[in-house]
Every structure is written in structure tokens, then in C-alpha cells.
Amino acid sequence: MNTIPVRVVAAEVIAEGIRLLKLSSQDGSPLPTWEPGSHIDVHLDPGVIRQYSLCGSCTDTSTYEIAVKREPESRGGSKFVHESLGVGSQLSISAPRNHFTTSTEADHNLLVAGGIGITPIISMARQFHRQDRAFELLYFTRSETHTAFRDELASGPLNSSCRLLFGLERDAVEATLDDALRNRHDGSHLYLCGPQPFMDTVRAVAARHGWPDDAVHLEYFAAAAPLDAEPQTSFDVRLARSEKTFTIPADKTIVDVLREHGTDVETSCEQGVCGTCIVKVLEGCPDHRDYFLTAQEHAKGDCMAMCVSRSLTKLLVVDL
Ligand code: FES
């Protein structure tokens, strides 16, 4: 996997528990271009790779910005960012990937962010503003001090399209969403990002008001529940191009087994949330365990996330 060596060129706390890092390439060369919604893999420590959305200006290729919330039950990623990185720290990152793209056809865009979910959403808001496209941003946070990018959103050019909502209880969040999503007009698209329970609420309200799945775009940060909660059984996977067949035992993923046999599969989160490992299914019926594909895509069954999903049939043939 190609990585880009970068250096932390600025670091600051931008809200309670949220640290923003600016990264530039170590040799001073421009970084790859990116679009709003993109994320990068950040190699923090040997074996510790985390995905963070880019939240700076997508017109600036000299610097990437990521904002990281310190998670109390951090497995090492956010703790490392908050405690061990500072100006001058050297890291490597992947090129940006985007599985959370904006529709070019939408004639109105409703952006909904909860907490640290603002990171991909703010770059979308800036782009819509720059392009003079209609949008509204609802940003729910615990309090004013927990609100990242607060000055920009409260008094900058995005302010007229932005509502900051502090400390609402669950019922009030749902009532606010109910109002915002009630009267969808054709051509509106919804973009949401935040913690899983928040996302579930937004999706439920959107479904109640008839938002079609293809107008609802979302990004999960991490799988909320163990993805292997369902019983696991073994099955076979055949790679259509090489005609090789492998048995996937109950205690391993497809990606594990393919790697053991020298077939490299591009992955990123390995939690079923980012979409990097999606592959076409040519035969058989996947047992979807990911959070990336839509309910329609799950029902259609012609693609799957190989890092977490399994099989309902004895054999799966995939386009590899
Ligand atoms: S690697 Fe992220 S969904 Fe599989």
C-alpha cells in the first residue's frame, strides 16, 4: 500500500476534547487533491491505523486538516493523537478516498451532523457555499464548548445556512429533525454523519417522511456493535478471475484468508464502515455484516464488504 510521509505542522484544541491537526508532506510537495466527504488512513503507530475525514479546505493541497475527538474508550487512536502528537511529529497517511460523495444533481442539500460528525460535513458546507448551491446545516452538539468550528459557523459566511443546536435531549433532537425533514421536495438530498444512535434517529425520521434511500448519504465512523454477533459458519469463496477457491473458517474473515494465500485485498477500516473492500458478487448470497451498503444494496446482494460480511450459501463467487 502506498503511503505519503507527512509532518504535523500545526496542532490545536478547537473544542472540548477535539484536537485539530494540520499535516503537510515531508518533502514539501503538494498533497493529492480531494473532494468533500473524503477520508484518509493515518498510520499513527505500528499497527495503529485510523480513518479520519479531511475537514480543511479542499482547494489547498499544501495542507490536510483532520479533527479528532478524544474517545474515553480509545483503543489507542484518539489517545495517541491527543497525547503523543505535536508540531514536527512524522506520520504516514494514505491518499484520500471518498465514499461519501455529494450529488451533483441535488437542488437542495440538507446536512446533519452530530458531534465529531461535523468533520466531513463542514467541507461539504463550504463547498456548497462556494458554489452558491442551496444548503442547510443542522449541527447538534452537547454544548457550545463541545462545538468544533464554532466561530466559523456562528459568525462566518456559513452562518446564514447553519443552525447550531446545543444540549438537546433525545426527544428534542427528534422533534427538530422531524421539522427539518418533514417536507422534502424532489431533488433534496440529505447528508448525515455522527455517532451511531444519532445516525439511527436521523435515518428513522428520514424514512418516516419518505426520503428515498438514494437521496440519503451517510458515513459511519466505526461499527457500533460487534459485527460478528451472528453465528459464524464456514463457507467457500471462489475468485472468478483466478478460479481459486478458499474455505473461510468460522473464526476468520474473507480478507484474512485471502491474505494468508497471498491475495492482497485493499482495505481501510476493516470494520465494515468505509466501503474500501466492496467487491462484486457473481454467485451466491452474501450475509451482510457491514454498515456501508444501503438496505437496497444488501437486498440486491450483488456486492459485499469482504472485511466483515460472510455467506448465506455454501459458495460465494466474487469478481476478483
Ligand atoms: S475495509 Fe472498510 S468496509 Fe471493509
Boltz pocket constraint, residues with backbone or C-beta under 6 A from the ligand:
constraints:
  - pocket:
      binder: B
      contacts: [[A, 266], [A, 267], [A, 268], [A, 269], [A, 270], [A, 271], [A, 272], [A, 273], [A, 274], [A, 275], [A, 276], [A, 277], [A, 278], [A, 290], [A, 292], [A, 305], [A, 306], [A, 307], [A, 308]]
      max_distance: 6.0
